[in-house]
Amino acid sequence: MNDNVITDLLIPGNGRIVMLVLDGLGGLPMEPGGPTELEAADTPHLDRLAREGECGLHQPVGTGITPGSGPAHLALFGYDPVRYQVGRGALSALGTGFDLRPDDVAARGNFCSLDDQGRILDRRAGRLATEESRKLCDKLRQLKLPGIEIFLQTVKEYRVLLVLRGEGMDDALTDTDPQSIGVSPATPRAKTARADRTANLVGQFLEKVGEELRDHPQANMILLRGFAKKPDWPTMQQRFGLRAAALADYPMYRGVARLLGMDVLETRGGLEQNLPLLKENWDDYDFFFLHFKPADSAGEDGDFRRRVALLEEVDTQIPRLRELKPDVLLVTGDHSTPARMRSHSWHPVPALLWSPHCRPDPVRHFGERDCLAGALGPRFPAIELIPLALAHARRLQKYGS
């Protein structure tokens, strides 16, 4: 749908929308015929929402496409992730509150472990502790390159942010992170002639990093991916008339929120702790993005039982959300991260929309199989969630006479 159609139909309203994103929500059975993590979980409060609302399975990008977290969240917020593309570096920078300027180039980095032959042993350097990462960043911040400034800072644990500032910087670079072990880091390559100088500078920087960290027992190189500049996009208020706030603990998701003009609230660590913050700010915003990360982490660890327990933990907080009396409550995930696969996957994601204006469907349990029969459909585009939420919040007028 053309962006202007929704924008032209917006009407002022007080309807409040809450979007609870359970990161990596979609799952798979561990054995043929068994339940997924969501199906195995005891979730009476989510099930009640499913009975009262409308359910389905959404696709973040397209059929068969495994999405990254950035594109998947953009889709949830109504931004076509094929049209609105941004590298992980810019999201990391915005998520940490870095003052990213229009000509800066940012990259997401991992401290990693290389063997004597320069092959990757561990992409996360044994999940390097945050304090040790800070010490290494302090050391590497002394490195100099001709004609540019280098900013290097810890994000969390092994994750770091690299920003290059200088005239003529270009973000059309290939990643150095092959995202696999047993191979050497890739050489940064320019995708266009304009990026040749930037690629050379990144290569020089990584050579210096290798020299400085040669004797470190755990982290002796940095892998880089998602080179990006800060894009200039319309905000959620401009596109959807929503004063939006984000409650997310992890920098990447905070970065997506800032990129779309959301106010990023200072969270208190965990869903249960953040719900009072939601209540405190209830009168100041129309849209709340509430993020829950641990389910995704458990999926990447291959821990089926922990994912089940975490989903049950979320379910206990649903009554507190309902006490706020939102006009629309959306519960979904950005993508699937089945414990069986230990990674993101292409599988459609369960989605639940509740409002007083829902048309009842057959769904009685919030799970993958049940959602196949839901009113939202078995494979609908994720970008349709925001227009649906606006309609249920009575914030869209009739189209045409």
N, C-alpha and C positions, 0 to 999 in steps of 0.2 A: 504494500500500500504506500502511496506517495506520502511523504512526511507531512506535507501541507494539509492533507485531508484531516488528520487528527488535530493539528494545530488550529485549523479554521473552525473546528467544531467545539473547541474548549469553552466551557462556561465556568464562571466563578462558583466555588462551592466550598463547603466545610468538610466534605467527606474525607476521612482519614484511611490511608492504606498502609498496611504492614506487610512487608515481604520477608518471611523467614527463610533464609537459604541454608539448608543443611548440605554443606559442601560434600560433593561426591556421593550424593544420596543413592543413586541407582546401583543395584547389585545383581548378583547371579547366584544360583544354587551351587553349593559346594559339591553336590553329587546329583546325578540325573533324578529328576522328580522331586528334589528337595526344595525347601523354601529359600528365597533370597533373605538377605539380612533384614530388610524392612518387613517382609512377610513373617519372619521368625520372631520379630520383636513384639512384645505385649504393649500395644499403644492404644488404650481405650479412648483417650482424649482426641487423638488424631483420627481414630475411626469414627468418633461421633461427628467431627468436622466433615469427614468424607460423606457420611450419611446425610448431613444437612446441606452440603455444598455440591460442587461439581468437580470431577476428577478427569485425569487423562495422562498421557505421556508426551512430553515435549522433546523436540530435537533442537539442540543449541545452534548448530550450524547447518547440517544437512544429512541426508541418509548416508550412513556408513562413515561419516566423518568423526574422528575422535578429537574433541576440542580441548584446547588449553584453558586454563582458568580465566584468563583475561577475556578472550572472545566469548566464552560461555557466560560470564557475568554481563558483558555488554548486551548480549541477546536478552537476558532476563530484564534488563532495564529498557528494552525497546529499541536498541541500536543494532542494526543489521551488522553482524561481525565480519561479513565479507566486504561491506562498504566502509565500515569504520574500523580500520586496522591500526594497531599501535603495538610497538614492541614492549617486551617485558621490562626493559630498562627504564623507560619513561614512567611506567606504573610503579616500579620500585622506588624511583626518585620521589614521585609525588606522594607515595605511601609513607615515606620516612619524613616528609615535610621539607625535603630539599628544595631550595629556590631554583628550580629548573628554568633556565632562560630559553627563549625561542631558538637560539643557535647552538645550544649545548647538545652533545650526544651522550646518552646514558646507556649503560649496559648492566644487566643483572650478572653477578659473579658468584661462583662457588670456590672456596678454598678446596683443593683436592690433594690427593696423595699420588705421586708418580714413583715407579720403580727405577732401578738404575738404568734401564733402557729407555726411560721417558714414556713408559706406558702407564695408563691410568689404573691404579689399584683400587681407589675409592673416590668416587665423585664428590663425596661430602667430607673427606678428611676425617673419617670416624665421627661425624657430627661434632666437629670442633666446637668447644665451648665458646659462648659469646665473649667472655672476658679475654680469652686467648685470641679470638678473632680481632678484638679491639687493639690488642698489643701489636699484632701483625700489621693491621692497617696503619697504626701510628708509625711503624717502621717504614712501610712502603710509601707513606705520604711524602717522604723526603726525596723520592725519585723525581727527576726532572726530564722534560722533553722539550725540544726547541719550539718556541712559538706558541705553546699552549699551557693552560693550567690543568692540573690533575687533581681531582677530588676522589678520595677513596674512603668509604665509611662502612662500618658494620651495620647490617640489617638485623640479623638474628642468627646465632650459632655460626655455621659455616658460610652463610649467605652475606654477600657484600654488594655494595653499589659503587660502580665506577662512572664518573662523569668527566668528559673531556670538554674544555672550554677554550675556544680560540676562533680566529677568523677562518672561514672556509671549511668548518667541520661538516661531515656528511655521514648519515646513518645507514647508507646502503652497503652494509657489511655482512658477511657470513659469520655464523657463530664459530667459536673455537671449541665449544663443548659438544663432543660427539654423542653425548648422553648414553654412553656405554663404557664398559671397562675392558681392559686388555688391549686397548689401542692408544695411540698417541693423540694429544690434543690437536685439533685442526689449526691450520694457519689462517689467520684472518684474511679474507679476500674481498676486494672491492667488487660490487655488483655493477657499478657504473664507473666511468672514467673520473667523474667528479669525486669519487670516494677513494681514489688511489692514495692520496696523502694521508687520509684518516686511517686507512688500513695499514700503511707503513708505520704510522705512529703507534697504533695499537700493538703491532708486532714488536716494535722496539720496547714498548712498555713491558710486554710479557717476557722478553729476554731479560730485562733488568729484574723482574720479579723472580725469575728462575735463579738468577745469580744471588739475589738477596736471601732467598729461602732455601738454598741448596742443602743446608745442614739441618733444617728443621725436621724433627722426627715424624711429624704428622702431616703438616701442610706445606708442600713445597712448590705449589703452582696455583694459579687462578684460572678457572674455566669461565668464559664469557658467552653470553647469549642475549638475544633480544635488543640489539643496538637500536636506539630510537631517539627521535626528537619529540618534543611536546606538541601534540596536535592542537589545532584550534577548532573545537567542535561546539555546537549549540548545547546549552545546558538542559537539564531536565525541566527547569522552570520555563525556559524558552520553548521547548518542544511540547511539553505536557502540562504546563501550568502548575507544576508541583514544587512546593518548597520542601526539599528533600534533606534528610539527615541519615547518616550512616553510623552504625554501631558494629565495628569490625576490629578485631584485635590484631590481625596480620597486615603488614604493610602493603602487600600487593592489592588487597581488596580495598584498603583505604585509598590507594592510588587510583583505582578505577572510579571510586566514588568522587574523589576530588576532581578528576578529569571531567566528570559530568556535572560539576557544579554543586555537588552535595556538601553540606556541612558535615565534617567528620568529628564526631563527639569523642571525647577522651574516655575510652572504655576502662572497665575495672577488672577485666579478665574473666571470661566465661559467661555463658548465657544467663545463668541464675543471677550472677552479680550485675549483669548489664540491664536486666529488666527494670530495676528501680530507676536507672538513668533514662530509660524509655519513658517511664511515667513522669519523671521530672520535666521532660521536654515535650510532653504530649501536646500542649497548646501552641507550640511554636512552629510546628511543621505539619505538612499534609501527607508526607510519604516517609516511611521509616524502613531502611534496609538493615536487617538484623542477621548477622552472619555467625554460623557455627562451624568451626573448622575440624574438630577432632574426628568426625566420622570419615573424612577424606584421608586423614593420616593413618587411621586404623586400616583402611582399605589398602593403602600403599604398603603397609606392613604385613598384609595378608592375614589380618587378625579378624576372622568372622565373628567370633564371640564378643570381642570388644566393640565391634561395630553395632551388634545387636544391643549390647548394654548401653551404649551411648545414645542410640535412638530411643531407648526406653527412658533414659534420663531426660532427653528433650521433651518427651511426651508429658512428663510430670510438670513441666513449666507451661504447658498450653493453657490451663485454667487461668494462670496469672495474666497471660496475654489477652484472654477473652474478657477478663475483668475490666480492661481498658475500653471495651466496647468499640473496637475498630469497625468502620463501615465495610471494609474489605480486608480479609486475611488471606494471604497467599503463602502456601508452604510448598517448597520444592527444593531441588538441588540445581547446581550449575551444570553438572555432568554426572556420569556414572563412574564409580571407582570400586569395582567388585573386588572383594578380598581374594577371590579365586584368581584374579588376573594380576593383582598387586600394581595396578596402574589405571589411568584414565581409560575409558573405553567409549565405543560408538553407540552404546545401547541407549535408547530413549529414557528419559528421566521422569519419575512420578511427579505429578503436580496436582495440587489441591487448591481450589478457589472457594472461599466461603463468603457469603454476604446474605442479607435478608432477601435479596432478589434472585437467588439461585433457582434454577429449574431442576428438580430432583432427578437423579440418575440412579442406575442399579447398584452403584458402588456402596459396599457396607464395610469394607476394610481397606485401609490405605496401604496398598501394596501393588507390586508390578502387575500381577495377573488381574486383579480387580480393576485397576486403572485402565486396562485394555477396553473395558466396557463403559467407560465414563463419558460424560457429555462433551468434554473438551476434545476427545478423540484419541486414537491410539498412536498418533505420530504428527502432532501439530507443531508449527514453528514457535520457538520460545519467544520470539519478538511480539507475539500476539498477546502475551500476558498483560502487559501494561495497558494497551487499549481495552482489554476486557475489564481490568481493574478500574479504569476510569469510567467505563460504562456502568459498572456495578456501584460505583461511588456517586453516580448521577452527576458526572462532571462533563458529559458530552451531550450536545444538543442533536436534534434530528438532522439528517443529511438530506438536503433537497426539500422541495415544497410538497 
